[in-house]
């Protein structure tokens, strides 16, 4: 099999890139080691920046997003007693849209046949070869048969554990990493959210987040030590803890219900540079991870994909090799700014084991400053909706 671009990974990043390339008439094939059902079953984030929404609009795949997405003009920071509202619309004239990553992935998947996007699911033992040359290829096993795709460019959209990043020699790459001493325990339940906007809470007992997937489905989180397990947290304990950490105003509107899903996700900040090596380009989690504080993961992948699609279009349609060469620096400039925001918001809203009275006093002072400063709120709003691409 031969194509111009082989995309490894059929999550939202890989599918979005595939659709953008096909819209430009560029041949591509997407490989995914999991089944389509497995990909759709993954519970992920749900706050979309305008860049992500605009890409779906550009592809004409925004019908459900427009009909079902929840437009949010602001969000809240809480200090255990009060809500500090960040009025995004009033401060910078923009908004975000709450629309589950699972639903966005479904929209991209369902359009693949109509848009002539070939996706090969359950491709086992994917391996990248000769990525340092102009003639790379990808091998994989499908239905017990080893197969090969020859291409000009490989786009690695296969996440932090996929083979793409591993294909770049350690001698030419640098890893930047911060692992956090806690994880987010999440609960998904078919109950109305306690607030019509998200609440990020800093409480002496720890962090909490109140979010939603729809007007009738809520997603809540509390941070827990990495030594804890799901078995330590029956539903009632989670609801009790949320009521404490989110503060009395939010707690008065919490409706409890049985968990549809519970999980604990560790938090880390990670960047791999460069994001291009030879004929291989990395997008999304293959190149970087952000803590979910600030809702940057999917949106950062979308901006990578936008840059990659523009570079590949220039390369294949105008023979512009400089566009490919400049992809990594262009993407990393935005990656590091998003990493900074996610790290700073994580540091502000969580209690770290090494923190003492001084660090706690600094968090309280920072929240007080944000509550009284339009400039501080504007800075937070600009970063939350996503910096320009």
Secondary structure, 3 states (H helix, E strand, C coil): CECCEEEECCCHHHHHHHHHHHHCCCCEEEECCCCHHHHHHCCCCCEECHHHHHHHHHHCCCHHHHHHCEEECEEEEECCCCEEEEEHHHHHCCCEEECCHHHHHHHHHHCCCCCCCEEECCCEEEEEECCCCCCCEEEEEECCEEEEEECCEEEECCCCCCHHHHCCCHHHCEEEEEEEEEEEEEEEECCCCCCCCCEEEEECCEEEEEEEEECCEEEEEEEEECCCCHHHCCHHHHHHHHHHHCCHHHHCCCCCCCCCEEEEEEEEEEEEECCEECCEEECHHHCEECCCCCCCHHHHHHHHHHHHHHHHHHHHHHCCHHHHHCHHHHHHHHHHHHHHHHHHHHHHHCCCCCCCHHHHHHHHHHHHHHHHCHHHHHHHHHHHHCCCC
